[in-house]
């Protein structure tokens, strides 16, 4: 449930708001319904990872991945897919840490 909420809200809000707003979404979702801190981290990580990968593909496919390939070569990565995975991994860490923080605050105030 937490995964789907973070995924849908971050996917929609990424079109209108700055990149860091996914952390706010993951934090408040983890605060509201995060039961276990480990599960909250995993849900936040996977949701943002998937959302950013899909968004990057939607932005990159119309131009045949030309810009992504050039940026990957600038960063000395083998191809654009590696760049996509690296960017999604960074976003996943942001979302996971935010959801973990929310779940830990919920756990601290619940006692």
C-alpha positions as CSV (number, residue, x, y, z in Angstrom):
1,X,0.0,0.0,0.0
2,X,2.8,2.4,0.9
3,X,4.6,1.5,-2.3
4,X,1.6,2.4,-4.4
5,X,0.9,5.6,-2.7
6,X,4.4,6.9,-3.0
7,X,4.7,5.7,-6.6
8,X,1.5,7.3,-7.8
9,X,1.9,10.6,-5.9
10,X,5.5,11.0,-6.9
11,X,4.9,10.1,-10.5
12,X,2.1,12.7,-10.8
13,X,3.9,15.4,-8.8
14,X,7.2,15.0,-10.8
15,X,5.6,16.7,-13.7
16,X,4.8,19.9,-11.8
17,X,7.1,20.1,-8.8
18,X,10.9,20.1,-8.2
19,X,12.8,16.8,-8.0
20,X,13.2,16.9,-4.2
21,X,9.4,16.9,-3.6
22,X,9.5,13.1,-3.9
23,X,11.2,13.1,-0.5
24,X,8.4,15.1,1.0
25,X,5.9,12.7,-0.4
26,X,7.8,9.6,0.8
27,X,8.3,11.2,4.3
28,X,4.6,12.0,4.8
29,X,3.5,8.6,3.4
30,X,6.0,6.9,5.7
31,X,4.7,9.0,8.6
32,X,1.1,8.3,7.9
33,X,1.2,4.6,7.1
34,X,4.7,3.3,7.7
35,X,4.4,0.3,9.9
36,X,7.9,-1.1,10.0
37,X,11.0,1.1,9.3
38,X,12.7,-1.5,7.1
39,X,9.5,-2.0,5.0
40,X,9.1,1.8,4.7
41,X,12.6,2.2,3.4
42,X,12.1,-0.6,0.8
43,X,8.7,0.7,-0.3
44,X,10.1,4.3,-0.6
45,X,13.2,3.1,-2.4
46,X,11.4,0.9,-4.9
47,X,8.6,3.4,-5.6
48,X,10.9,6.3,-6.4
49,X,13.3,4.0,-8.3
50,X,10.5,2.8,-10.5
51,X,8.9,6.3,-10.9
52,X,12.2,7.9,-11.9
53,X,13.1,5.1,-14.3
54,X,9.7,5.4,-16.0
55,X,9.9,9.2,-16.1
56,X,13.4,9.2,-17.5
57,X,12.3,6.7,-20.2
58,X,9.3,8.8,-21.1
59,X,11.6,11.9,-21.5
60,X,14.4,10.1,-23.3
61,X,12.6,7.9,-25.8
62,X,11.2,10.6,-28.0
63,X,14.7,11.7,-29.0
64,X,16.1,8.2,-29.4
65,X,18.1,8.6,-26.2
66,X,20.6,10.9,-27.9
67,X,21.0,13.3,-24.9
68,X,21.1,10.4,-22.4
69,X,23.8,8.7,-24.5
70,X,25.9,11.9,-24.6
71,X,25.5,12.5,-20.9
72,X,26.5,8.9,-20.2
73,X,29.6,9.3,-22.3
74,X,30.5,12.6,-20.4
75,X,30.2,10.7,-17.2
76,X,32.3,7.8,-18.6
77,X,29.5,5.3,-18.4
78,X,29.1,2.6,-21.0
79,X,25.6,3.5,-22.2
80,X,22.5,5.4,-21.4
81,X,20.9,2.5,-19.6
82,X,23.6,2.7,-17.0
83,X,22.9,6.4,-16.6
84,X,19.2,5.6,-16.2
85,X,19.9,3.0,-13.5
86,X,22.3,5.3,-11.6
87,X,19.9,8.2,-11.6
88,X,17.0,6.0,-10.5
89,X,19.2,4.5,-7.8
90,X,20.0,8.0,-6.4
91,X,16.3,8.9,-6.5
92,X,15.5,5.6,-4.8
93,X,17.9,6.4,-2.0
94,X,16.3,9.8,-1.4
95,X,12.8,8.2,-1.3
96,X,13.9,5.3,0.9
97,X,15.6,7.6,3.4
98,X,12.6,9.9,3.5
99,X,10.1,7.1,4.0
100,X,12.4,5.6,6.7
101,X,12.5,8.9,8.5
102,X,8.8,9.2,8.5
103,X,8.3,5.6,9.8
104,X,10.9,6.2,12.5
105,X,9.2,9.4,13.7
106,X,5.9,7.6,13.7
107,X,7.4,4.8,15.8
108,X,9.0,7.3,18.2
109,X,5.8,9.2,18.8
110,X,3.6,6.0,19.0
111,X,5.3,4.9,22.2
